[in-house]
Amino acid sequence: MIRFLTKMVAGAALAMTACGIALAEPAKPECLAGAKPGGGFDLTCRLAANTLLTTKQISQPMAVTYMEGGVGAVAYNHVVGKRAKDGNLITAASSGSALLIAQGKFGQYDENAVRWLGALGADYGVLVVNAGSPYKTLKDLVDAYKADPSSFAIGGGGAVGSQDWMKASLLAKAAGQEPKKMHYAALEGGGAVLTALEGGHVQVGSGDAAEMVKHHVAGKIRILAVMAPQRLPGELAEVPTAREQGFDIDWPIWRGYYVGKDVSDADYDWWAKAFETASKTPEFAKEREERGLFEFTMIGKPFEDRVKADVVRFKQLAKEAGM
């Protein structure tokens, strides 16, 4: 009788797992990246996949799949519509996802359509100038921009309304100028911003610390400020924050994950616990550093609250910027 009951329970577990419902460790762990291979979402998925495997939170490799479209919008709609109960699946997200949701660019679904799981790292916004620029501090730049905003071309790796545009809008606001009147050059990624800066085609660059730091150290550009609560470690330790220079400007770019809205509490809690355990290991610290990310671990409800607060903040920023 006992053997019969054991077989029944095992059979039920296998059947439920086959339906995409993980009972403990996910049977087929998967991370969905909402873009082509090689970008930020891919990096975020690889961080989870490598860390969870090397720290033995999962016993088999995690599959990374790709679904490009709308900078994560297609993947978001796919999870909401077709995989809302799938406890095997996590999907990569970033603060850019919250920004797009705030602007209604994920279609009919808002920030409440999924369960936000956690963030395992962050980058931070920076404002940069050419190495030969006369501006040595953020105050120098703000004062010059305030005096003659039309003479400043600001380059960013994204269109109007993107994170780089929003970071540039904070410069305009600090100078008391209207963001929607910025002379903004929408370029194809951080590499194009660096090229435009070094060639003198733009006077200011809006970007991320990780992509700019090597060029700063090499003396090709000058990072005037990092948009972080405190100074960043390593090669950026000597660069002051915007706050240190008297400007209340923060722009953390967290990298995290969500699961479907109808994923069970047990499955959600399993992922949260796995992230929590893995994040405290030296293996994780090494994986994060290799991907150019800084420490930013926030898991479970605190992260859910953070995402929703970010959406509210981005809606306000977009409104103030005339978006």
C-alpha beads as a LAMMPS data file, in Angstrom:
LAMMPS data file: protein, C-alpha beads

323 atoms
322 bonds

1 atom types
1 bond types

-500.0 500.0 xlo xhi
-500.0 500.0 ylo yhi
-500.0 500.0 zlo zhi

Masses

1 110.0

Atoms # bond

1 1 1 0.000 0.000 0.000
2 1 1 2.795 2.404 0.925
3 1 1 4.614 1.608 -2.322
4 1 1 1.401 2.247 -4.276
5 1 1 0.889 5.649 -2.634
6 1 1 4.510 6.588 -3.274
7 1 1 4.117 5.794 -6.953
8 1 1 0.926 7.847 -7.086
9 1 1 2.625 10.886 -5.559
10 1 1 5.653 10.547 -7.856
11 1 1 3.387 10.197 -10.864
12 1 1 1.411 13.270 -9.901
13 1 1 4.624 15.248 -9.441
14 1 1 5.844 14.241 -12.882
15 1 1 2.504 15.124 -14.429
16 1 1 2.464 18.558 -12.823
17 1 1 6.053 19.207 -13.863
18 1 1 5.201 18.213 -17.428
19 1 1 2.498 20.899 -17.376
20 1 1 5.137 23.519 -16.628
21 1 1 4.560 23.715 -12.870
22 1 1 7.753 23.300 -10.845
23 1 1 7.266 21.676 -7.462
24 1 1 10.699 22.340 -5.994
25 1 1 13.726 22.883 -8.159
26 1 1 12.417 23.714 -11.657
27 1 1 12.446 20.641 -13.881
28 1 1 13.509 22.671 -16.933
29 1 1 14.926 26.013 -15.736
30 1 1 14.761 28.663 -18.432
31 1 1 15.528 32.363 -18.720
32 1 1 13.832 34.396 -21.440
33 1 1 15.764 37.355 -22.885
34 1 1 13.512 39.819 -24.668
35 1 1 16.031 40.799 -27.343
36 1 1 18.703 39.386 -29.625
37 1 1 21.714 37.565 -28.134
38 1 1 24.517 39.765 -26.861
39 1 1 22.578 42.588 -25.230
40 1 1 21.670 43.528 -21.695
41 1 1 18.858 40.999 -21.349
42 1 1 21.184 38.235 -22.523
43 1 1 23.783 39.367 -19.980
44 1 1 21.124 39.285 -17.264
45 1 1 20.010 35.763 -18.162
46 1 1 23.599 34.520 -18.319
47 1 1 24.279 35.978 -14.884
48 1 1 21.419 33.931 -13.406
49 1 1 22.182 30.806 -15.425
50 1 1 25.868 30.699 -14.522
51 1 1 25.441 31.719 -10.899
52 1 1 22.636 29.300 -10.071
53 1 1 24.530 26.409 -11.654
54 1 1 27.969 27.125 -10.159
55 1 1 26.449 27.594 -6.690
56 1 1 24.458 24.356 -7.110
57 1 1 21.043 25.957 -6.752
58 1 1 20.068 24.120 -9.928
59 1 1 21.352 20.688 -10.887
60 1 1 21.162 21.115 -14.660
61 1 1 22.068 24.002 -17.012
62 1 1 19.499 26.738 -17.462
63 1 1 18.326 27.283 -21.033
64 1 1 18.489 30.857 -22.327
65 1 1 15.956 31.673 -25.042
66 1 1 15.434 34.854 -27.031
67 1 1 12.332 36.744 -28.102
68 1 1 13.128 40.131 -29.553
69 1 1 10.689 42.949 -30.096
70 1 1 9.883 46.255 -28.423
71 1 1 12.888 46.123 -26.090
72 1 1 11.228 43.435 -23.984
73 1 1 7.592 44.214 -24.814
74 1 1 7.015 41.090 -26.924
75 1 1 8.524 38.855 -24.226
76 1 1 6.424 40.560 -21.538
77 1 1 3.218 39.995 -23.478
78 1 1 4.239 36.387 -24.180
79 1 1 4.774 35.625 -20.489
80 1 1 1.528 37.305 -19.481
81 1 1 -0.530 35.665 -22.203
82 1 1 0.976 32.197 -22.528
83 1 1 3.265 31.336 -19.614
84 1 1 1.686 33.012 -16.625
85 1 1 1.717 29.746 -14.616
86 1 1 5.094 28.420 -15.717
87 1 1 7.242 27.988 -12.616
88 1 1 10.243 26.934 -14.718
89 1 1 10.589 30.334 -16.376
90 1 1 12.213 33.582 -15.310
91 1 1 12.456 36.551 -17.670
92 1 1 15.145 39.230 -17.751
93 1 1 14.195 42.837 -17.081
94 1 1 15.841 46.144 -16.254
95 1 1 14.923 49.607 -15.059
96 1 1 14.412 50.300 -18.764
97 1 1 11.504 47.852 -18.626
98 1 1 9.900 49.938 -15.872
99 1 1 10.480 53.077 -17.945
100 1 1 8.748 51.582 -20.989
101 1 1 5.846 50.331 -18.864
102 1 1 5.484 53.836 -17.430
103 1 1 5.176 55.186 -20.974
104 1 1 2.614 52.555 -21.982
105 1 1 4.985 50.865 -24.416
106 1 1 4.262 47.339 -23.222
107 1 1 0.757 47.490 -24.653
108 1 1 -2.262 46.832 -22.473
109 1 1 -0.267 45.355 -19.584
110 1 1 1.100 47.362 -16.687
111 1 1 3.567 46.607 -13.896
112 1 1 0.980 44.462 -12.076
113 1 1 0.742 41.883 -14.875
114 1 1 3.722 39.827 -13.613
115 1 1 5.439 38.958 -10.334
116 1 1 8.732 40.786 -9.892
117 1 1 11.329 38.373 -8.528
118 1 1 14.594 40.155 -7.858
119 1 1 17.586 42.153 -9.064
120 1 1 21.135 40.792 -8.969
121 1 1 23.178 43.764 -10.119
122 1 1 23.125 47.297 -11.410
123 1 1 24.884 49.812 -13.552
124 1 1 24.580 53.568 -13.082
125 1 1 24.056 56.504 -15.355
126 1 1 26.893 58.900 -16.104
127 1 1 27.329 62.247 -17.839
128 1 1 30.527 62.516 -19.861
129 1 1 32.389 65.030 -21.999
130 1 1 35.304 64.904 -24.404
131 1 1 38.730 64.745 -22.771
132 1 1 39.490 68.211 -24.172
133 1 1 36.281 69.767 -22.879
134 1 1 36.620 72.900 -20.722
135 1 1 34.094 71.445 -18.248
136 1 1 35.792 69.780 -15.294
137 1 1 32.824 69.378 -12.943
138 1 1 29.093 68.814 -13.237
139 1 1 28.527 72.361 -11.974
140 1 1 30.679 73.724 -14.803
141 1 1 28.504 71.858 -17.285
142 1 1 25.194 72.820 -15.685
143 1 1 26.174 76.502 -15.578
144 1 1 27.249 76.476 -19.232
145 1 1 24.123 74.645 -20.322
146 1 1 21.940 77.081 -18.401
147 1 1 23.593 80.022 -20.141
148 1 1 23.179 78.641 -23.676
149 1 1 21.367 75.296 -24.009
150 1 1 21.085 75.588 -27.786
151 1 1 24.866 75.269 -28.142
152 1 1 24.945 71.796 -26.583
153 1 1 24.382 68.641 -28.568
154 1 1 23.796 65.737 -26.184
155 1 1 24.309 62.200 -27.472
156 1 1 22.613 59.123 -26.067
157 1 1 22.325 55.484 -27.062
158 1 1 18.574 55.464 -27.510
159 1 1 15.629 57.368 -28.901
160 1 1 13.689 60.206 -27.282
161 1 1 12.112 58.791 -24.132
162 1 1 14.838 56.180 -23.618
163 1 1 16.934 55.880 -20.471
164 1 1 19.780 57.894 -22.002
165 1 1 17.321 60.609 -23.032
166 1 1 15.864 60.662 -19.530
167 1 1 19.325 60.942 -17.979
168 1 1 20.084 63.867 -20.268
169 1 1 16.771 65.460 -19.284
170 1 1 17.988 65.528 -15.671
171 1 1 20.880 67.729 -16.821
172 1 1 18.428 70.093 -18.503
173 1 1 16.231 70.173 -15.402
174 1 1 19.238 70.890 -13.170
175 1 1 19.968 73.878 -15.412
176 1 1 16.373 75.092 -15.234
177 1 1 15.735 74.346 -18.906
178 1 1 12.958 72.408 -20.622
179 1 1 14.054 68.845 -21.471
180 1 1 11.873 68.658 -24.583
181 1 1 13.938 71.492 -26.080
182 1 1 17.230 69.607 -25.739
183 1 1 19.385 69.246 -28.808
184 1 1 19.463 65.470 -28.452
185 1 1 21.197 63.103 -30.856
186 1 1 19.710 59.584 -30.779
187 1 1 22.612 57.240 -31.534
188 1 1 22.931 53.460 -31.886
189 1 1 24.287 52.429 -28.510
190 1 1 27.098 53.485 -26.225
191 1 1 29.821 52.874 -28.793
192 1 1 28.309 55.428 -31.120
193 1 1 28.067 57.926 -28.274
194 1 1 31.775 57.512 -27.536
195 1 1 32.670 57.962 -31.216
196 1 1 30.548 61.116 -31.449
197 1 1 32.122 62.521 -28.278
198 1 1 35.666 61.826 -29.354
199 1 1 34.965 63.310 -32.777
200 1 1 33.459 66.470 -31.303
201 1 1 30.049 65.852 -32.901
202 1 1 28.318 66.096 -29.519
203 1 1 29.413 68.058 -26.464
204 1 1 27.880 65.801 -23.817
205 1 1 27.301 62.079 -23.625
206 1 1 24.610 60.346 -21.604
207 1 1 25.477 56.730 -20.882
208 1 1 26.240 53.981 -18.388
209 1 1 29.254 53.650 -16.113
210 1 1 30.215 50.158 -17.262
211 1 1 30.430 51.116 -20.927
212 1 1 32.268 54.405 -20.311
213 1 1 34.777 53.547 -17.595
214 1 1 37.555 52.113 -19.799
215 1 1 37.522 55.160 -22.060
216 1 1 37.599 57.438 -19.014
217 1 1 40.621 55.609 -17.602
218 1 1 42.317 55.765 -21.019
219 1 1 41.878 59.546 -21.050
220 1 1 39.648 59.620 -24.133
221 1 1 36.649 61.072 -22.288
222 1 1 35.937 62.582 -18.867
223 1 1 33.150 61.306 -16.645
224 1 1 31.865 64.341 -14.751
225 1 1 29.452 62.545 -12.448
226 1 1 28.011 59.154 -11.654
227 1 1 24.299 58.965 -10.883
228 1 1 24.682 56.738 -7.830
229 1 1 23.931 57.219 -4.120
230 1 1 27.618 56.878 -3.314
231 1 1 30.875 56.617 -5.244
232 1 1 31.395 53.483 -7.251
233 1 1 34.309 51.168 -6.468
234 1 1 37.339 50.320 -8.567
235 1 1 38.334 52.512 -11.482
236 1 1 35.559 55.029 -10.794
237 1 1 36.391 55.556 -7.119
238 1 1 37.766 59.037 -7.846
239 1 1 34.734 60.221 -9.812
240 1 1 32.270 62.144 -7.612
241 1 1 28.559 61.482 -7.622
242 1 1 26.080 64.076 -8.813
243 1 1 24.848 64.322 -5.228
244 1 1 28.322 65.196 -3.977
245 1 1 28.322 68.073 -6.431
246 1 1 25.011 69.442 -5.201
247 1 1 22.583 67.844 -7.655
248 1 1 19.900 65.387 -6.562
249 1 1 20.332 63.084 -9.556
250 1 1 20.253 59.295 -9.292
251 1 1 19.885 56.794 -12.110
252 1 1 20.480 53.173 -11.119
253 1 1 20.023 50.695 -13.947
254 1 1 19.056 47.529 -12.134
255 1 1 19.098 44.168 -13.858
256 1 1 16.561 41.688 -12.610
257 1 1 13.861 39.151 -13.346
258 1 1 10.137 38.506 -13.237
259 1 1 7.900 35.438 -13.403
260 1 1 4.337 34.938 -14.569
261 1 1 1.487 36.438 -12.577
262 1 1 -0.042 33.041 -11.766
263 1 1 3.157 31.266 -10.728
264 1 1 2.508 29.606 -7.373
265 1 1 3.833 31.046 -4.127
266 1 1 5.887 27.873 -3.662
267 1 1 7.616 28.296 -7.027
268 1 1 8.131 32.027 -6.509
269 1 1 9.607 31.387 -3.063
270 1 1 11.932 28.714 -4.479
271 1 1 13.397 31.158 -7.004
272 1 1 13.686 33.918 -4.380
273 1 1 15.495 31.604 -1.984
274 1 1 17.830 30.365 -4.729
275 1 1 18.702 33.953 -5.669
276 1 1 19.196 34.910 -2.023
277 1 1 21.530 31.986 -1.353
278 1 1 23.515 32.365 -4.573
279 1 1 23.939 36.127 -4.144
280 1 1 25.940 35.627 -0.958
281 1 1 28.646 33.507 -2.588
282 1 1 32.051 34.503 -4.014
283 1 1 31.088 32.746 -7.253
284 1 1 28.242 35.216 -7.711
285 1 1 30.428 38.230 -6.951
286 1 1 32.867 37.076 -9.633
287 1 1 30.093 36.527 -12.206
288 1 1 28.639 39.979 -11.520
289 1 1 32.007 41.711 -11.771
290 1 1 32.843 39.953 -15.036
291 1 1 29.667 41.432 -16.509
292 1 1 30.573 44.969 -15.464
293 1 1 27.795 45.216 -12.894
294 1 1 27.892 46.776 -9.466
295 1 1 26.399 45.481 -6.240
296 1 1 22.622 45.771 -6.142
297 1 1 20.769 42.791 -4.704
298 1 1 17.067 43.143 -3.975
299 1 1 14.821 40.089 -3.844
300 1 1 11.136 39.381 -3.278
301 1 1 8.715 42.025 -1.986
302 1 1 11.315 44.803 -1.610
303 1 1 12.086 44.408 -5.316
304 1 1 8.417 44.296 -6.268
305 1 1 7.895 47.531 -4.336
306 1 1 10.952 49.071 -5.987
307 1 1 9.731 48.306 -9.514
308 1 1 6.309 49.773 -8.831
309 1 1 7.854 52.868 -7.259
310 1 1 10.121 53.242 -10.300
311 1 1 7.113 53.135 -12.639
312 1 1 5.456 55.930 -10.651
313 1 1 8.685 57.961 -10.701
314 1 1 9.188 57.439 -14.433
315 1 1 5.620 58.526 -15.171
316 1 1 6.289 61.748 -13.322
317 1 1 9.644 62.279 -15.062
318 1 1 8.048 61.670 -18.456
319 1 1 5.304 64.157 -17.654
320 1 1 7.773 66.790 -16.496
321 1 1 9.855 66.209 -19.622
322 1 1 6.847 66.814 -21.831
323 1 1 6.667 63.235 -23.094

Bonds

1 1 1 2
2 1 2 3
3 1 3 4
4 1 4 5
5 1 5 6
6 1 6 7
7 1 7 8
8 1 8 9
9 1 9 10
10 1 10 11
11 1 11 12
12 1 12 13
13 1 13 14
14 1 14 15
15 1 15 16
16 1 16 17
17 1 17 18
18 1 18 19
19 1 19 20
20 1 20 21
21 1 21 22
22 1 22 23
23 1 23 24
24 1 24 25
25 1 25 26
26 1 26 27
27 1 27 28
28 1 28 29
29 1 29 30
30 1 30 31
31 1 31 32
32 1 32 33
33 1 33 34
34 1 34 35
35 1 35 36
36 1 36 37
37 1 37 38
38 1 38 39
39 1 39 40
40 1 40 41
41 1 41 42
42 1 42 43
43 1 43 44
44 1 44 45
45 1 45 46
46 1 46 47
47 1 47 48
48 1 48 49
49 1 49 50
50 1 50 51
51 1 51 52
52 1 52 53
53 1 53 54
54 1 54 55
55 1 55 56
56 1 56 57
57 1 57 58
58 1 58 59
59 1 59 60
60 1 60 61
61 1 61 62
62 1 62 63
63 1 63 64
64 1 64 65
65 1 65 66
66 1 66 67
67 1 67 68
68 1 68 69
69 1 69 70
70 1 70 71
71 1 71 72
72 1 72 73
73 1 73 74
74 1 74 75
75 1 75 76
76 1 76 77
77 1 77 78
78 1 78 79
79 1 79 80
80 1 80 81
81 1 81 82
82 1 82 83
83 1 83 84
84 1 84 85
85 1 85 86
86 1 86 87
87 1 87 88
88 1 88 89
89 1 89 90
90 1 90 91
91 1 91 92
92 1 92 93
93 1 93 94
94 1 94 95
95 1 95 96
96 1 96 97
97 1 97 98
98 1 98 99
99 1 99 100
100 1 100 101
101 1 101 102
102 1 102 103
103 1 103 104
104 1 104 105
105 1 105 106
106 1 106 107
107 1 107 108
108 1 108 109
109 1 109 110
110 1 110 111
111 1 111 112
112 1 112 113
113 1 113 114
114 1 114 115
115 1 115 116
116 1 116 117
117 1 117 118
118 1 118 119
119 1 119 120
120 1 120 121
121 1 121 122
122 1 122 123
123 1 123 124
124 1 124 125
125 1 125 126
126 1 126 127
127 1 127 128
128 1 128 129
129 1 129 130
130 1 130 131
131 1 131 132
132 1 132 133
133 1 133 134
134 1 134 135
135 1 135 136
136 1 136 137
137 1 137 138
138 1 138 139
139 1 139 140
140 1 140 141
141 1 141 142
142 1 142 143
143 1 143 144
144 1 144 145
145 1 145 146
146 1 146 147
147 1 147 148
148 1 148 149
149 1 149 150
150 1 150 151
151 1 151 152
152 1 152 153
153 1 153 154
154 1 154 155
155 1 155 156
156 1 156 157
157 1 157 158
158 1 158 159
159 1 159 160
160 1 160 161
161 1 161 162
162 1 162 163
163 1 163 164
164 1 164 165
165 1 165 166
166 1 166 167
167 1 167 168
168 1 168 169
169 1 169 170
170 1 170 171
171 1 171 172
172 1 172 173
173 1 173 174
174 1 174 175
175 1 175 176
176 1 176 177
177 1 177 178
178 1 178 179
179 1 179 180
180 1 180 181
181 1 181 182
182 1 182 183
183 1 183 184
184 1 184 185
185 1 185 186
186 1 186 187
187 1 187 188
188 1 188 189
189 1 189 190
190 1 190 191
191 1 191 192
192 1 192 193
193 1 193 194
194 1 194 195
195 1 195 196
196 1 196 197
197 1 197 198
198 1 198 199
199 1 199 200
200 1 200 201
201 1 201 202
202 1 202 203
203 1 203 204
204 1 204 205
205 1 205 206
206 1 206 207
207 1 207 208
208 1 208 209
209 1 209 210
210 1 210 211
211 1 211 212
212 1 212 213
213 1 213 214
214 1 214 215
215 1 215 216
216 1 216 217
217 1 217 218
218 1 218 219
219 1 219 220
220 1 220 221
221 1 221 222
222 1 222 223
223 1 223 224
224 1 224 225
225 1 225 226
226 1 226 227
227 1 227 228
228 1 228 229
229 1 229 230
230 1 230 231
231 1 231 232
232 1 232 233
233 1 233 234
234 1 234 235
235 1 235 236
236 1 236 237
237 1 237 238
238 1 238 239
239 1 239 240
240 1 240 241
241 1 241 242
242 1 242 243
243 1 243 244
244 1 244 245
245 1 245 246
246 1 246 247
247 1 247 248
248 1 248 249
249 1 249 250
250 1 250 251
251 1 251 252
252 1 252 253
253 1 253 254
254 1 254 255
255 1 255 256
256 1 256 257
257 1 257 258
258 1 258 259
259 1 259 260
260 1 260 261
261 1 261 262
262 1 262 263
263 1 263 264
264 1 264 265
265 1 265 266
266 1 266 267
267 1 267 268
268 1 268 269
269 1 269 270
270 1 270 271
271 1 271 272
272 1 272 273
273 1 273 274
274 1 274 275
275 1 275 276
276 1 276 277
277 1 277 278
278 1 278 279
279 1 279 280
280 1 280 281
281 1 281 282
282 1 282 283
283 1 283 284
284 1 284 285
285 1 285 286
286 1 286 287
287 1 287 288
288 1 288 289
289 1 289 290
290 1 290 291
291 1 291 292
292 1 292 293
293 1 293 294
294 1 294 295
295 1 295 296
296 1 296 297
297 1 297 298
298 1 298 299
299 1 299 300
300 1 300 301
301 1 301 302
302 1 302 303
303 1 303 304
304 1 304 305
305 1 305 306
306 1 306 307
307 1 307 308
308 1 308 309
309 1 309 310
310 1 310 311
311 1 311 312
312 1 312 313
313 1 313 314
314 1 314 315
315 1 315 316
316 1 316 317
317 1 317 318
318 1 318 319
319 1 319 320
320 1 320 321
321 1 321 322
322 1 322 323
